[in-house]
């Protein structure tokens, strides 16, 4: 891809220096420095660096990087960032590691919030040719990847709270929320995944109990045995009155205190 | 958060030293800022005066930092620390203000601009509360006079501080 074409090391070091030192108080100055340093033909390299090395790991500075990019005000850079975000997301979503590794899932979540900020928060749609969230959930349901996909989707959609367009009754968001509600209502879905859905709906000022669930999962057969998406169903506990284990004698309360029982 | 637990650990922290002369320290810091991948960093000095001097010096070099030390009013200290935590600034120059380790998740690089005199101080600067297991990088600028302290602290803490390699693997401190 084009982004392997980067500037020479000395320039790259200066770019790293700028980004290491970026803060909300020096955005304009740093943007000017960067513009003087890096010609636009390296912007896809820059986009790749920002997405892969910064945004995916530094969720705490998403807004800062977004402001920085707005200050740079380059259509080419904005486009390159989006392309890179999707590219990295596709790699992560395809990876087997997201089922087992929490740090991979953290990267996925961070890129999810970032994607939401780049698109939904700016009232720009997620095109289904780039990413199809509903399809993603259905496939994750089939293949035991909900553990990664549900938190990811919830992070993306969290940006809806600042969007004018992408909130109910927008049919796109309503349809995804209906599917998430259906998932949430499944009794044996892992607690933390249910919680993701509750947290998202709450963040959007909705109540999951009042949302209308879809009926897309009912007919799907899924093997829940070898998956971390579901709580393992224990056999129903047998309720018995508590009895002291054998060998322990009940204290004889009839004996006065201080005297030895017979 | 100021860690009130008695358990501080160096687990997950990769420690390096750079052997420098006093007058090379700022230049060395400058190099670190262009070679490392820093989310947030804390830079420790051994005295209040040196904290202020360094903060002034590095502001001139073109990066923004806050400073914090024991001679400041409590309310100013709280404000600086709070703003740093919320990400208003990337770097904090600090004296040995805190009696316990500072555990801020986004701080992935700690730099001992001045090397501490004893192991306890070192541990409190670098150490984290172990159960969270965040990765981190600790860089010590060592002068000729610090060489015995370095050896002693390594021994007392049962840890190894290696010379800094030309390239530091990002997976060691970027989670």
Interface residues (C-beta under 8 A of the other chain):
Chain A: X13 X14 X16 X17 X20 X21 X22 X23 X24 X25 X26 X33 X53 X54 X57 X58 X60 X61 X64 X103 X106
Chain B: X30 X33 X34 X35 X36 X37 X38 X39 X62 X63 X64 X87 X88 X89 X90 X91 X106 X170 X174 X175
